Amino acid sequence: MYDLVVKGGVLLDPAQGIQERKDIAVAGDRVAAVETRLPGTAKQVVDAEGLLVTPGLVDLHVHVCDAISHIGVDPEAACLLKGSTTVLDAGSTGHLQFRGFRKHVIDASRTRVYALLNIESLGMIEFGLNEQWPKLIDGLDEAFTEMFTNPRTVETIKQNRDTVLGLKWAHHGLRALRLAREAADKAGCLLMAENHHQPEALRYMKRGDILTHLYHGLKPRPHDGVLDEDLKVQPEFLDAVKRGVVMDVGHGAGSFAWDVAEKAIEQGLKPDTISTDLHVDSVHGPAYDMPTTMAKFLCLGLTLEEVVGASAARPAEVLGKLGEIGTLRPGACADLAVFRLEEGSFPLVDTMKQVRLGARRLLPITVIRGGRIYWPS
């Protein structure tokens, strides 16, 4: 007898190339079997007839340092109950706060939380405390930048390999990015960089690194994003894709513009990974959650398989965890999301307050994390 069977849904598991009706059996916290029809009984049965079943979503850019720093949101309410069973906190904290973040959020959460350390020792202190911090860190041609970093960052990564997967460079100048590159190389980990100071910033990125906020529409200076002034994808981005840099959405409150995404996708620059950049200023809109962000890429013409793949299998691969998460292959973690794929006319807003109408959206019905059922309200 299995502990749990999810019956009758259409399983969409891009990692296995499956998109058909399947029953999924769970024993303990693992997927035990995936069959067209499973005989026998189970302690619990989830009826997924007429619904879509996917691996638990993997959100590659969130800020879930709830009660640790101003920017953080609750990883269970904002992520788990919306289908994201695994998330990557993208540099909310630096090495000085990480111990508290691990104890009070990462180890205590039912959501699986991995983390990137910020190259700033105090993390994203520029948010919610003192708006002068960025000016100080970047001031006098970044003369003070090294005061906000510390070799302890590398030690903290090495001491927390099970949880800390890399480093984050966010809102400052290229001096801080150089320091982040050096620290990532010393720690032997990936680097996530935001989409600023282009194309110079891309030159610091290597295979397996992540460029986030791919489709922002911010224009602090010419060429500071994916498109040039003629609305063409800058060639450095295409070169970065060829050498294995991961292109991530990172929607957030200011980093997704319909027009930019549409033009880039038309020119062949689709996202490798779809992520929300959930934080206190985006969780109540315009990002909201992973299903809403995924619906925007359905609206932009990506197939359902492409969208689910960029929201589960591909981010799991980027984290080096595919097979454990991001798929429902037997033996994998029993992390599943059950959605109703609704059709209609749904307003979807970007960070520039531009609205488009989507024809499809995903409504989370049931989420299973490690074999345990959660029912979104």
C-alpha positions as CSV (number, residue, x, y, z in Angstrom):
1,M,0.0,0.0,0.0
2,Y,1.3,3.4,-0.9
3,D,1.1,6.4,1.4
4,L,-0.4,8.6,-1.2
5,V,-1.6,8.4,-4.8
6,V,-2.4,11.3,-7.1
7,K,-4.8,9.9,-9.6
8,G,-6.1,10.8,-13.0
9,G,-4.3,14.1,-13.7
10,V,-2.3,15.0,-16.8
11,L,1.3,14.8,-15.7
12,L,3.5,17.4,-17.4
13,D,7.1,16.5,-16.5
14,P,9.5,18.1,-19.1
15,A,12.5,16.4,-17.6
16,Q,11.0,13.0,-18.6
17,G,9.3,14.2,-21.7
18,I,5.9,13.2,-20.3
19,Q,2.6,15.0,-21.0
20,E,-0.2,12.5,-20.5
21,R,-2.6,11.0,-18.0
22,K,-0.7,9.3,-15.1
23,D,-1.2,8.1,-11.6
24,I,1.7,9.1,-9.2
25,A,2.4,7.0,-6.1
26,V,4.2,8.3,-3.1
27,A,5.9,6.2,-0.3
28,G,7.2,8.3,2.5
29,D,8.8,11.5,1.0
30,R,9.7,9.9,-2.4
31,V,8.0,9.2,-5.7
32,A,7.4,5.4,-5.7
33,A,5.8,4.9,-9.1
34,V,4.4,6.7,-12.1
35,E,2.0,4.6,-14.2
36,T,-0.9,5.1,-16.6
37,R,-3.1,3.4,-14.0
38,L,-2.0,2.2,-10.6
39,P,-3.8,-0.8,-9.0
40,G,-4.3,-1.2,-5.3
41,T,-5.1,1.2,-2.5
42,A,-3.4,4.0,-0.7
43,K,-3.7,5.7,2.6
44,Q,-4.5,9.0,0.9
45,V,-5.8,9.7,-2.6
46,V,-5.8,13.0,-4.4
47,D,-8.3,13.1,-7.3
48,A,-6.6,15.1,-10.1
49,E,-9.0,14.2,-12.8
50,G,-9.2,17.0,-15.3
51,L,-6.2,18.8,-13.7
52,L,-2.6,19.4,-14.5
53,V,0.1,17.8,-12.4
54,T,3.7,19.1,-12.4
55,P,6.8,18.7,-10.4
56,G,6.9,21.1,-7.5
57,L,8.0,24.5,-8.9
58,V,11.5,25.8,-8.3
59,D,11.6,29.6,-8.0
60,L,15.2,30.7,-8.6
61,H,14.9,34.2,-7.3
62,V,13.0,35.1,-4.1
63,H,13.6,37.0,-0.9
64,V,12.2,34.9,2.0
65,C,14.3,36.3,4.9
66,D,11.0,36.9,6.7
67,A,11.6,38.9,10.0
68,I,15.4,38.9,9.3
69,S,15.4,41.9,6.9
70,H,12.8,44.3,5.7
71,I,12.7,42.9,2.2
72,G,11.6,39.3,3.1
73,V,8.3,37.5,2.7
74,D,6.9,34.3,4.2
75,P,8.3,31.3,2.2
76,E,5.2,29.2,2.9
77,A,2.4,31.6,2.2
78,A,4.1,33.3,-0.7
79,C,5.8,30.3,-2.2
80,L,4.7,26.8,-1.0
81,L,1.0,27.4,-1.2
82,K,1.3,28.7,-4.7
83,G,3.2,25.6,-5.9
84,S,6.8,26.5,-5.3
85,T,8.1,23.7,-3.2
86,T,11.8,24.8,-3.6
87,V,13.1,28.4,-3.7
88,L,16.4,30.1,-3.9
89,D,16.8,33.2,-1.7
90,A,18.8,35.6,-4.0
91,G,21.1,37.4,-1.7
92,S,18.8,38.9,0.9
93,T,21.5,38.4,3.6
94,G,25.2,38.6,3.8
95,H,27.4,36.4,6.0
96,L,26.7,38.5,9.1
97,Q,23.0,37.7,9.1
98,F,23.1,34.2,7.6
99,R,23.3,32.3,10.8
100,G,19.9,33.8,12.0
101,F,18.4,33.4,8.5
102,R,19.3,29.7,8.5
103,K,18.1,29.0,12.0
104,H,14.8,30.9,11.9
105,V,13.8,30.6,8.3
106,I,15.7,28.0,6.2
107,D,15.7,25.2,8.8
108,A,12.2,26.1,10.2
109,S,10.4,26.3,6.8
110,R,8.3,23.6,5.2
111,T,9.4,25.1,1.9
112,R,12.8,23.9,0.8
113,V,15.0,27.0,0.9
114,Y,18.4,27.4,-0.7
115,A,20.3,30.6,-0.5
116,L,22.8,32.9,-2.2
117,L,24.9,35.0,0.0
118,N,25.1,38.7,-0.9
119,I,28.6,40.0,-1.5
120,E,27.7,42.8,0.9
121,S,28.3,41.5,4.4
122,L,25.0,42.9,5.6
123,G,23.0,41.9,2.6
124,M,20.4,44.2,1.1
125,I,20.7,46.9,3.7
126,E,19.8,49.5,1.1
127,F,16.2,48.4,1.3
128,G,13.9,49.7,4.1
129,L,16.6,51.2,6.4
130,N,18.6,54.0,4.9
131,E,18.4,55.1,1.3
132,Q,21.9,56.6,1.6
133,W,23.6,53.2,1.8
134,P,23.9,52.7,-2.0
135,K,25.4,56.2,-2.4
136,L,28.0,55.4,0.3
137,I,28.9,52.0,-1.1
138,D,29.3,53.3,-4.7
139,G,30.7,56.7,-3.7
140,L,34.0,58.2,-4.9
141,D,34.3,55.7,-7.7
142,E,33.5,52.8,-5.3
143,A,36.3,53.7,-3.0
144,F,34.3,52.4,0.0
145,T,33.0,49.2,-1.6
146,E,35.5,46.8,0.1
147,M,34.4,48.1,3.5
148,F,31.1,46.3,2.9
149,T,32.6,42.9,2.0
150,N,34.6,40.4,4.0
151,P,36.5,37.1,3.4
152,R,34.1,35.5,5.9
153,T,31.7,35.3,3.0
154,V,33.8,32.6,1.4
155,E,34.1,30.8,4.7
156,T,30.4,30.9,5.3
157,I,29.7,29.4,1.9
158,K,32.1,26.6,2.5
159,Q,30.6,25.9,6.0
160,N,27.0,25.7,4.6
161,R,27.4,23.9,1.3
162,D,24.1,22.0,1.9
163,T,22.2,25.3,1.8
164,V,24.3,28.1,0.4
165,L,24.8,27.5,-3.4
166,G,26.4,30.7,-4.5
167,L,26.9,34.5,-4.4
168,K,24.7,37.5,-5.4
169,W,25.7,40.8,-6.9
170,A,22.9,43.2,-6.9
171,H,22.6,47.0,-7.0
172,H,26.1,48.4,-7.0
173,G,29.0,49.0,-9.3
174,L,31.5,46.9,-11.2
175,R,34.0,46.9,-8.3
176,A,31.5,45.0,-6.2
177,L,31.0,42.6,-9.1
178,R,34.7,42.0,-9.4
179,L,34.8,41.2,-5.7
180,A,31.8,38.8,-6.1
181,R,33.5,37.1,-9.0
182,E,36.7,36.6,-7.0
183,A,34.8,35.3,-4.0
184,A,32.7,32.9,-6.1
185,D,35.9,31.5,-7.7
186,K,37.5,31.0,-4.3
187,A,34.3,29.3,-2.9
188,G,33.8,27.2,-6.1
189,C,30.2,28.3,-6.5
190,L,27.9,30.0,-8.9
191,L,27.3,33.8,-9.2
192,M,24.0,35.5,-9.8
193,A,24.3,39.0,-11.2
194,E,21.5,41.5,-11.9
195,N,21.1,43.0,-15.4
196,H,22.9,46.3,-14.9
197,H,26.1,47.9,-16.2
198,Q,25.8,46.0,-19.5
199,P,27.5,44.7,-21.5
200,E,30.4,45.0,-19.1
201,A,28.8,43.0,-16.3
202,L,28.4,40.0,-18.6
203,R,32.1,39.7,-19.0
204,Y,32.4,38.6,-15.4
205,M,30.0,35.7,-15.9
206,K,30.9,32.1,-16.5
207,R,29.1,28.8,-17.4
208,G,26.5,28.1,-14.8
209,D,26.2,31.6,-13.5
210,I,22.8,33.3,-13.6
211,L,21.9,36.7,-15.1
212,T,18.6,37.8,-13.5
213,H,16.1,40.6,-14.3
214,L,16.6,39.6,-18.0
215,Y,13.6,41.6,-19.3
216,H,13.7,44.8,-17.3
217,G,12.7,48.0,-18.9
218,L,14.8,50.3,-16.8
219,K,17.0,52.8,-18.6
220,P,19.5,54.4,-16.2
221,R,21.9,54.7,-19.1
222,P,22.1,53.5,-22.7
223,H,22.6,49.7,-23.3
224,D,21.9,49.0,-19.6
225,G,19.7,46.0,-20.4
226,V,19.1,43.3,-23.0
227,L,18.1,45.6,-25.8
228,D,20.1,48.3,-27.4
229,E,18.8,51.7,-28.5
230,D,17.5,50.1,-31.8
231,L,15.6,47.5,-29.8
232,K,17.9,44.7,-30.8
233,V,19.3,42.1,-28.4
234,Q,22.8,43.1,-27.5
235,P,25.2,40.6,-29.0
236,E,27.0,40.1,-25.7
237,F,23.8,38.4,-24.3
238,L,23.7,35.9,-27.2
239,D,27.4,35.2,-26.6
240,A,26.8,34.7,-22.9
241,V,24.0,32.1,-23.8
242,K,26.5,30.3,-26.0
243,R,29.0,30.0,-23.2
244,G,26.4,28.7,-20.7
245,V,25.3,31.7,-18.7
246,V,21.7,31.1,-17.4
247,M,19.1,33.8,-18.4
248,D,16.6,34.2,-15.6
249,V,13.4,36.3,-15.5
250,G,13.5,37.7,-11.9
251,H,10.2,39.6,-12.4
252,G,10.0,41.6,-9.1
253,A,8.5,45.1,-8.8
254,G,10.6,46.7,-11.4
255,S,12.2,44.1,-13.7
256,F,9.7,42.8,-16.2
257,A,8.5,44.8,-19.2
258,W,6.1,43.3,-21.8
259,D,7.7,45.1,-24.7
260,V,11.3,44.2,-23.8
261,A,10.4,40.5,-23.2
262,E,8.4,40.3,-26.4
263,K,11.1,41.8,-28.6
264,A,13.9,39.7,-27.0
265,I,11.9,36.5,-27.4
266,E,11.1,37.4,-31.0
267,Q,14.9,37.6,-31.5
268,G,15.4,34.2,-30.0
269,L,16.3,35.1,-26.4
270,K,13.8,33.0,-24.4
271,P,14.3,32.7,-20.6
272,D,16.1,29.6,-19.3
273,T,14.4,30.0,-16.0
274,I,11.2,31.8,-14.9
275,S,11.4,33.3,-11.4
276,T,9.4,35.8,-9.4
277,D,11.8,38.0,-7.4
278,L,9.2,37.9,-4.6
279,H,9.7,40.5,-1.9
280,V,7.6,42.9,0.2
281,D,7.1,45.2,-2.8
282,S,6.2,42.6,-5.4
283,V,4.3,39.9,-3.6
284,H,1.0,41.8,-3.7
285,G,1.7,42.8,-7.3
286,P,2.8,42.9,-10.0
287,A,4.7,39.6,-9.6
288,Y,2.3,37.9,-7.1
289,D,3.6,34.4,-7.4
290,M,5.0,31.7,-9.7
291,P,1.7,30.8,-11.4
292,T,1.0,34.4,-12.3
293,T,4.5,34.9,-13.6
294,M,4.2,31.7,-15.6
295,A,0.9,32.9,-17.1
296,K,2.7,35.9,-18.5
297,F,5.0,33.7,-20.6
298,L,2.1,31.7,-21.8
299,C,0.7,35.1,-22.9
300,L,4.0,35.8,-24.7
301,G,3.7,32.6,-26.8
302,L,5.8,30.0,-24.9
303,T,4.2,26.6,-24.8
304,L,3.0,25.1,-21.6
305,E,5.8,22.6,-21.7
306,E,8.4,25.4,-22.1
307,V,6.9,27.3,-19.2
308,V,6.8,24.4,-16.9
309,G,10.3,23.3,-17.9
310,A,11.6,26.8,-17.2
311,S,9.8,26.7,-13.8
312,A,10.8,23.2,-12.6
313,A,13.3,21.1,-14.5
314,R,15.7,23.8,-15.7
315,P,16.0,25.7,-12.4
316,A,16.6,22.4,-10.6
317,E,19.4,21.6,-13.1
318,V,20.9,25.1,-12.5
319,L,21.0,24.3,-8.8
320,G,22.6,20.9,-9.5
321,K,19.6,19.2,-8.0
322,L,17.7,17.8,-11.0
323,G,16.6,14.2,-10.3
324,E,16.1,15.1,-6.6
325,I,13.7,17.9,-7.4
326,G,12.3,19.3,-10.7
327,T,11.0,16.0,-11.9
328,L,8.6,13.2,-10.7
329,R,10.8,10.4,-11.8
330,P,10.6,7.4,-9.3
331,G,13.1,8.0,-6.5
332,A,12.8,11.8,-6.7
333,C,11.4,13.9,-3.8
334,A,7.7,13.7,-3.7
335,D,7.2,17.4,-4.5
336,L,4.1,17.9,-6.7
337,A,1.8,20.7,-7.7
338,V,-1.7,20.2,-9.0
339,F,-3.2,23.1,-11.1
340,R,-6.4,23.9,-12.8
341,L,-5.5,25.3,-16.2
342,E,-8.1,27.9,-16.8
343,E,-9.0,29.5,-20.1
344,G,-10.5,33.0,-20.4
345,S,-9.4,36.6,-20.5
346,F,-7.1,37.4,-17.6
347,P,-5.5,40.9,-17.0
348,L,-1.7,40.6,-16.4
349,V,0.3,43.6,-15.5
350,D,4.1,44.2,-16.0
351,T,6.3,46.4,-13.8
352,M,5.6,49.4,-16.1
353,K,1.9,49.2,-15.3
354,Q,1.2,47.9,-18.8
355,V,-1.7,45.4,-19.0
356,R,-2.1,42.5,-21.4
357,L,-4.9,39.9,-21.5
358,G,-3.8,36.3,-21.0
359,A,-5.9,33.5,-22.4
360,R,-4.7,30.9,-19.9
361,R,-3.6,30.8,-16.2
362,L,-2.7,28.2,-13.6
363,L,-4.6,28.0,-10.4
364,P,-3.0,25.9,-7.6
365,I,-5.4,23.3,-6.2
366,T,-3.1,21.0,-4.2
367,V,0.6,21.2,-3.3
368,I,2.6,18.2,-2.0
369,R,6.0,18.8,-0.5
370,G,7.9,15.7,0.7
371,G,4.8,13.6,0.5
372,R,2.7,15.9,2.7
373,I,-0.4,17.6,1.3
374,Y,-1.1,21.3,1.5
375,W,-4.4,22.8,0.3
376,P,-4.1,26.4,-0.9
377,S,-7.1,28.4,0.3
